[in-house]
């Protein structure tokens, strides 16, 4: 499962456009300021998501960072897109250890009953597997599902916040002041 967020303004953007046209009729400075603000806010979303998801899911930031990508969208006004990879996190990334009747992560946050650890003959890397039934085979790699909790967090604590809008407006003001200053 994946999620994409486009950053190209904020809720009151339509009300803001006439003010922009009054300040800069050609729009050259405004377009560049808005594009720069969109890119910076996409980095803010990534950073905020990374810190929050790491704390919520009790998973190291390095593991989550691999699942967050930021892209630039070209056009009249530059935009940005943040991509979230929300597929299950492999148990092997969470420092697994054998438990009484299964496998537990290094910090004890996740436990999978009936799972076992083994070393891959081909790569020599640790794997956490679980049998599908009572037979020896087939076996599957064990993952920790993060999608539902991550979606709820992103919606509540990253996107639908006043802090995002306030930072966006503050950042846009700073960009406009910098671009329209006289030397």
N, C-alpha and C positions, 0 to 999 in steps of 0.2 A: 504494500500500500504506500502511496506517496501523496504529498500535498504540495500545492504550489500557491504562493501568495504574491500577488502583483502589488507593487508599491508605486502609485502614480498620483498621490494626493491624499486628501483627507475628507471627512464628511462635508464640511462647509466649503469645498473647493469651488462649487458653482457660484457662490456668493463672492468669492475672492477674485474671480476672473475679471469683473468690471474694474476693480481697483487696480489690477495689474495693467490693464489696457490704458488706464488714466496715467499711470506712472511712466510706463514705457510703451508708447504706441507701436513701435516696431517689434517689440518683444524679445530682442536679442539678449539683453541682460537677464530678463526674467526667465526666459527658457533655459538659459545656462544655469541660473541659480536654482530653479526648480529641479532640473536634471541632477545637479550636484547634491541637492537635498535628498532626492529620492535614493541616490546611491548610498549616501551616508546613513540614511534611515534603514536601508536594507541591512547594512552592517550592524546597526543597533538592534534590529530584530534578530539577527543571527546570534549576537552576543547575549541578548536577553533570553532567547530560547535555550541556548547552550547552558547557561548558568541555572536557569529554572528547571529544565528537564533533568539535568544532572542531579540536582538536589531532590526532585520529586521521585525520580525512578531509581535513585541510588546507584547510578551507573557513571563511570568515569567520563569526564568531558572529552577525552581523546576518542572514545568510542562513538559518542554522539556527534562529534565534529565531523567525522567521516560521512555522516548521513545528512549534513546540511551543506547546501551549495547555493551560491549567490551568482546570479546572472544579470548582465546589463541588457536592457531592451532599448534598441536604437529607434529613433523617430524624431519628430519635430521637437518634442520634449523627451529627454532621456528618462527612462523608467528603470525599474529593477524588479527582479523576480527572485524569491527565495524558495528553494526546493527542499522538502523534508522527506527523507527515506524512512518510513515508519514500519518496515517489515520487522520481524522478530530479531532480537539480538542473540547471536549464538552464545550458549553457555560457556564456551571455551574462551570468550572475550572477558568473562567475569571472574576469572581466577577460581575455577571450580575445585572442589575437594570432595572426597568420598564422605558420605554421611552414614548413618546407621542403616537405612533402607533405601538410599538414593544418593543424589548429588546435591550439594549445597554450594552457593557462591562464597567467595572469600570473605565477604562482609556479612554473610548470613541473611541477606535481603531476599534471596530466592531459593526455593527448594523444589526439586523434581523427584518425586517418589518413583522408584523402579528404574531410574536411570543409572548408568554406569560409565566409568571413564575407561578409555583405552588409548593406546598410541597407534597412530596410523603407520602401517608397514611401509607405505610408499613415501610419505613425507616426514615421518618421525614426529609429527605434531600431535598434541593431545586432542582427543575428541570426546564429546559427551554424547552418548547414544541411549536410545530407549527402544525396547522391542515393541512391535505393533500388536502382537498377540502372545500366545503362550509358546509358539514355536521359536526356534533359534533365530530364524530370519523371517521376515525383513525387519530391519532396524532403521530408525530415523535419527537425524541430528536433533538435539533439543535446543529450542529457542525460547526466549522470554518475550512474550507479546507486550508491546509498548504502545500500540497504535491508539487505543481508546483513551488512555490516560494522557498521552501526549497531545491528542487533538483537543481534549478538554482544556488542558493547560494553555495551549497556544491560543485558543479562542478567548479564554477568560483573562489571561495574564499578559498577553503580548499584543494582540490586535485590538480588542475591544476595551481599551483603556484610555483614560484622559491623558495619561502620561505620554502615550504615543502622539496624540494630537498636539499637546503642548510642546513636546520636543520638536515635532515637525515644524510648527509655526516659529518657534525660537530659532531653529536651525535655518529656516528660510529667511528670517529677518537678518541673521548674521551674514548669510550669503549675499543678500541684496545690498546690505551696507558695504560689504567688501567689494562687490562688483561695481557699485555706483560711486565709490569714493573718488575724490579728486586729489591728485598729487601735485 
